């Protein structure tokens, strides 16, 4: 199968771009004229939602597949294609991949760049998008951050199915200290061609996060109370919501065959609750799991957790994010008063005369008192989750549409 020889021209454009921006007296380019690269149409951020080039909503339903590019670079295209076929068949829309690494596996930046076009082609032919993480393990790599980001950006600009995250956890000890400086992230973001949707990575600075087109979250993981891993998404979302950008919970606690408090969980109930919580917040969701570090298919308890996570897209309407108004914690005008004995967190979303109520992490079934004019049209319960669809008298019912098919 013919491979496109892309690394030299991507490096050349990247090097020229970095030099032009660093030259004395250089004028910083901005807006759509900021890069001398022709980009194809990509998913774009419109307010707090992702929109396809044709104007249709894009639903972020992702999965961690960190090693996928390294596998392709190692000649394992058959295995990579099998993984992508599986992901597409499951209704996923995004695979999250590292463009370089020196810890979990070894993928020098140049080797990743050489094969990135091919990976984007393989994913695109299956209707999948790729979130390319440009910088990982930079503390142990002597290369130029600027040239790596610019080169990845040039390649992503050629593929309408690309998202670009500048760095995986910029503040992490495996990254260079300079990535913890918001000014560094803002400057790196300017090296990406216009049109490519960019997130800077999970940073502590709102200034840095605001430089991206969308925001990625790595929410807190519960140690003493594992349900903290579920409802911490609410607090993380509320912190970045004022930025007015799409938000993705990109690396929550991961699934594994055995729980490792604060790092891995093996309870499918919490993964179901995680995905439902993300959908109630109107944010993108990514399934993270131990096998995803190695880009292998979920198995055992990982697979059970994935299946439970997937139920969030059958429990709620397929187009829930596109039409619902997300209220957050219910207020005085909520159609129901819940008594869960002080346990759990409650979220509400409204659509006309229909209200959806989600309670996660509660112990036992809550006592629900419905206000005048409202009735419970449907109530569903799973371990640790109570979900209700309520209707005003005389309003039309809107049922869940079934498994998501929109990629």
C-alpha positions in Angstrom: 0.0 0.0 0.0 1.5 3.4 -1.1 2.5 5.7 1.8 2.6 9.4 1.4 6.1 10.9 2.0 5.2 13.7 4.2 7.8 14.2 6.8 10.3 16.4 4.9 7.7 19.0 3.7 6.0 19.0 7.1 9.3 19.7 8.8 10.3 22.3 6.2 7.1 24.2 6.6 7.3 23.9 10.4 10.9 25.1 10.4 10.2 28.1 8.1 7.2 29.0 10.2 9.1 28.9 13.5 11.9 30.9 12.0 9.6 33.5 10.6 7.9 34.0 13.9 11.2 34.2 15.7 12.9 36.6 13.3 13.7 40.1 14.5 10.9 42.5 13.5 8.7 39.7 12.4 5.0 40.5 12.3 2.9 38.0 14.2 0.3 36.5 11.9 -3.3 36.1 13.2 -6.7 35.0 12.2 -7.2 33.0 9.0 -4.0 34.5 7.4 -1.7 33.4 10.2 -0.2 30.3 8.4 1.0 29.7 4.8 -0.8 26.3 4.8 -4.0 25.4 2.9 -6.3 23.6 5.3 -9.3 21.5 4.4 -12.6 22.0 6.3 -12.6 20.6 9.9 -15.1 20.3 12.7 -15.3 23.8 14.3 -16.3 25.2 17.7 -19.4 27.2 17.7 -20.0 28.5 21.2 -20.0 25.5 23.5 -20.7 22.9 20.7 -18.8 21.2 17.9 -20.2 21.6 14.4 -19.3 19.8 11.3 -18.4 21.6 8.1 -21.9 21.0 6.8 -23.4 22.7 9.9 -24.6 19.5 11.6 -23.7 18.9 15.2 -20.6 16.7 16.0 -20.9 14.5 19.0 -17.5 13.7 20.7 -17.6 10.1 21.8 -14.0 9.2 22.2 -11.6 6.5 23.3 -7.9 6.5 24.5 -5.7 4.7 22.0 -2.3 6.2 22.9 -0.1 3.8 21.1 -2.0 3.6 17.8 0.4 5.7 15.8 3.4 3.8 17.2 1.8 0.6 16.2 1.4 1.9 12.7 5.0 3.1 12.6 6.1 -0.4 13.7 4.4 -2.1 10.7 1.3 -3.2 12.5 -1.2 -1.6 10.1 -3.5 -4.7 10.1 -3.8 -4.4 13.9 -4.4 -0.6 13.6 -7.1 -1.2 11.0 -8.7 -3.8 13.2 -8.8 -1.3 16.1 -10.3 1.4 14.0 -12.9 -1.0 12.5 -14.0 -1.9 16.0 -14.1 1.7 17.1 -16.2 2.7 14.1 -18.5 -0.2 14.7 -19.1 0.8 18.3 -20.3 4.2 17.2 -17.2 6.1 18.6 -16.2 9.3 16.8 -12.7 10.1 18.1 -9.6 8.1 18.9 -7.0 9.9 21.1 -3.4 9.2 20.0 0.1 10.3 21.0 2.3 11.7 18.3 5.5 11.1 20.4 6.4 9.2 23.5 9.4 8.0 25.5 7.7 6.5 28.6 4.9 4.0 28.0 6.5 3.2 24.6 9.1 4.8 22.4 7.9 6.9 19.5 10.5 9.6 18.5 8.8 12.7 17.1 10.2 12.3 13.5 8.9 8.7 13.4 5.5 9.8 14.5 5.3 12.5 11.9 6.3 10.1 9.1 3.2 8.0 9.7 0.7 10.5 10.9 -0.8 11.2 7.5 -1.5 7.5 7.0 -3.2 7.1 10.4 -5.5 10.0 9.6 -6.3 8.5 6.3 -7.1 5.1 7.8 -9.3 6.7 10.5 -11.0 9.1 8.0 -11.9 6.2 5.7 -13.9 4.8 8.6 -15.7 8.0 9.5 -13.5 8.5 12.6 -11.7 11.6 13.9 -8.3 11.5 15.6 -7.3 13.8 18.5 -3.5 14.0 17.9 -1.5 14.9 21.1 1.5 16.7 19.8 3.7 16.8 22.9 4.2 14.0 25.4 7.3 13.0 27.5 9.0 16.2 26.4 11.2 16.2 29.6 13.2 13.3 28.1 13.2 14.6 24.5 15.8 17.2 23.3 13.8 18.3 20.2 12.2 21.6 19.5 8.7 22.0 20.9 7.9 24.6 18.3 8.9 22.5 15.4 7.0 19.5 16.6 3.8 21.4 17.2 4.1 23.2 13.8 4.8 20.0 11.9 1.9 18.1 13.5 -0.3 21.2 12.7 0.7 21.1 9.1 -0.3 17.4 8.8 -3.5 17.9 10.7 -4.4 20.8 8.4 -4.5 18.4 5.5 -7.1 16.1 7.2 -10.6 17.2 8.0 -10.8 14.5 10.6 -8.0 15.9 12.8 -8.2 17.5 16.2 -4.9 18.7 17.8 -4.2 18.8 21.5 -0.9 20.6 22.1 0.3 18.6 25.2 -0.8 15.8 27.4 -1.0 17.3 30.8 1.4 20.3 30.3 2.1 20.5 34.1 3.0 16.8 34.4 6.5 15.9 35.6 7.2 14.1 32.3 6.8 17.4 30.4 9.3 20.2 30.2 8.9 22.9 32.9 8.3 25.5 30.2 5.0 23.9 29.3 3.7 24.9 32.7 3.9 28.5 31.6 0.7 29.8 30.0 2.7 32.0 27.7 4.5 29.0 26.2 1.2 27.3 25.4 -0.3 30.4 23.9 2.8 30.8 21.7 2.7 27.2 20.6 -1.0 27.4 19.8 -0.2 30.2 17.3 2.0 27.8 15.3 -1.0 25.6 14.3 -2.6 26.4 10.9 -6.0 28.2 11.0 -9.0 25.9 10.8 -7.5 23.0 12.8 -9.4 22.7 16.0 -6.9 23.0 18.9 -6.9 22.4 22.7 -3.9 23.3 24.7 -4.2 20.4 27.0 -5.3 20.1 30.6 -3.7 23.2 32.1 -4.3 24.9 35.4 -4.4 28.4 33.8 -7.6 29.6 32.3 -5.5 32.0 30.3 -3.8 29.0 28.6 -7.1 27.1 28.2 -8.7 30.2 26.5 -6.1 30.0 23.8 -7.7 26.8 22.4 -10.8 26.3 20.3 -12.0 23.7 22.8 -11.0 22.6 26.4 -9.9 19.2 27.5 -10.4 18.1 31.2 -8.6 15.5 33.2 -11.0 15.4 36.2 -10.1 14.5 39.7 -10.1 10.8 40.6 -11.6 9.6 43.8 -9.3 7.8 46.3 -11.4 7.6 49.5 -14.7 7.8 47.7 -14.6 6.4 44.1 -17.8 8.2 43.2 -15.7 11.4 43.3 -14.4 10.3 39.9 -17.9 10.8 38.6 -19.1 14.0 40.1 -15.8 15.8 40.0 -16.6 16.4 36.3 -19.3 18.8 37.4 -16.9 21.0 39.4 -14.3 20.9 36.6 -16.9 21.8 34.0 -18.2 24.7 36.1 -14.7 26.1 36.3 -14.1 26.3 32.5 -17.7 26.9 31.4 -17.2 30.8 31.4 -14.7 30.3 28.6 -17.7 29.5 26.3 -15.9 26.7 24.4 -16.7 23.1 23.8 -15.4 20.9 26.7 -14.3 17.3 26.6 -13.7 15.0 29.6 -10.7 13.5 27.9 -8.9 11.4 30.5 -11.1 10.5 33.4 -10.2 7.6 35.7 -9.5 4.6 33.5 -11.1 1.1 33.5 -9.0 -1.9 34.4 -9.4 -5.5 35.5 -8.6 -4.5 39.1 -9.2 -1.3 40.8 -6.3 0.9 41.8 -7.8 3.8 43.9 -7.1 7.2 42.4 -5.9 5.7 39.1 -8.1 2.8 37.9 -11.6 1.6 38.5 -13.3 -1.8 37.7 -16.9 -1.0 38.5 -19.1 -0.7 35.3 -21.7 1.3 37.3 -19.4 4.3 37.7 -18.5 4.3 34.0 -22.2 4.4 33.1 -22.6 7.2 35.5 -19.5 9.1 34.1 -20.9 9.0 30.6 -24.4 10.1 31.7 -22.9 12.9 33.7 -20.8 14.1 30.7 -23.9 14.1 28.5 -25.9 16.0 31.1 -23.2 18.6 31.3 -23.3 18.9 27.5 -19.6 18.0 27.1 -17.7 15.4 25.1 -16.8 12.1 26.7 -13.7 9.9 26.2 -13.5 6.3 27.5 -10.1 5.8 29.2 -8.8 2.4 30.1 -5.6 0.6 30.9 -5.5 -1.2 27.5 -6.0 2.1 25.7 -2.4 3.1 26.7 -1.3 0.2 24.5 -4.1 0.7 21.9 -5.5 -2.7 22.4 -9.2 -3.6 22.5 -11.0 -3.6 25.8 -11.3 -7.0 27.4 -12.5 -8.5 30.7 -13.6 -5.9 33.2 -12.5 -3.2 30.8 -15.0 -4.4 28.3 -17.7 -4.6 30.9 -17.0 -1.0 31.9 -17.0 0.1 28.2 -20.4 -1.5 27.6 -21.8 0.3 30.6 -20.3 3.6 29.5 -21.9 3.1 26.1 -25.4 2.8 27.6 -25.4 6.6 28.1 -26.1 6.8 24.4 -29.2 4.6 24.5 -30.5 5.9 27.8 -30.8 9.5 26.4 -31.9 10.7 23.0 -29.1 10.6 20.4 -29.3 14.3 19.8 -29.6 15.2 23.5 -26.6 17.6 23.4 -27.9 19.4 20.4 -31.4 20.3 21.8 -31.3 20.2 25.6 -30.7 23.2 27.8 -28.3 22.2 30.5 -29.4 23.5 33.9 -26.7 21.9 36.1 -27.8 21.4 39.7 -31.7 21.7 39.9 -33.0 25.0 41.3 -36.3 26.1 42.7 -38.1 25.7 39.4 -37.1 22.0 39.0 -40.0 19.7 38.4 -39.0 17.4 41.3 -37.7 17.5 44.8 -35.4 14.6 45.5 -34.5 13.2 48.9 -31.5 11.0 48.6 -30.4 11.2 52.2 -27.7 13.8 51.5 -25.8 11.5 49.1 -25.0 11.9 45.4 -25.1 14.8 43.0 -28.1 15.8 40.9 -28.2 17.4 37.4 -31.0 18.6 35.2 -31.5 19.2 31.5 -34.6 20.7 29.9 -36.1 20.7 26.4 -39.3 22.5 26.1 -41.8 20.8 28.4 -39.6 17.9 29.0 -37.1 17.7 31.9 -34.4 15.1 32.5 -33.1 14.5 36.0 -30.0 12.6 36.8 -28.8 11.5 40.3 -25.4 9.8 40.6 -23.6 8.3 43.5 -26.6 8.1 45.8 -27.1 5.1 48.1 -30.5 3.6 47.4 -33.6 4.9 45.6 -34.4 8.6 46.3 -37.8 9.8 47.4 -39.2 11.9 44.5 -41.9 14.6 45.0 -43.1 15.9 41.7 -44.4 19.5 41.5 -47.9 20.4 40.2 -48.2 20.0 36.4 -45.3 17.5 36.1 -45.3 13.8 36.0 -42.6 11.1 35.7 -42.9 9.7 32.2 -40.1 7.3 32.7 -37.7 6.4 35.5 -34.7 4.1 35.1 -32.3 2.9 37.8 -28.9 1.3 37.8 -26.4 0.9 40.7 -25.7 4.4 41.9 -27.7 6.1 39.1 -31.3 7.3 39.1 -32.5 8.8 35.8 -36.0 10.3 35.1 -37.7 11.9 32.2 -40.5 14.2 33.3 -43.2 15.9 31.3 -45.5 18.8 31.8 -49.2 17.9 31.3 -50.1 17.9 27.7 -46.5 17.9 26.3 -45.4 15.4 23.6 -43.2 12.6 24.6 -39.7 12.4 23.2 -38.1 9.0 23.6 -34.4 8.1 23.4 -33.6 7.5 19.7 -31.4 4.5 20.3 -27.7 4.0 19.7 -25.8 6.9 18.2 -24.9 6.5 14.6 -23.8 10.0 13.8 -20.0 10.3 13.2 
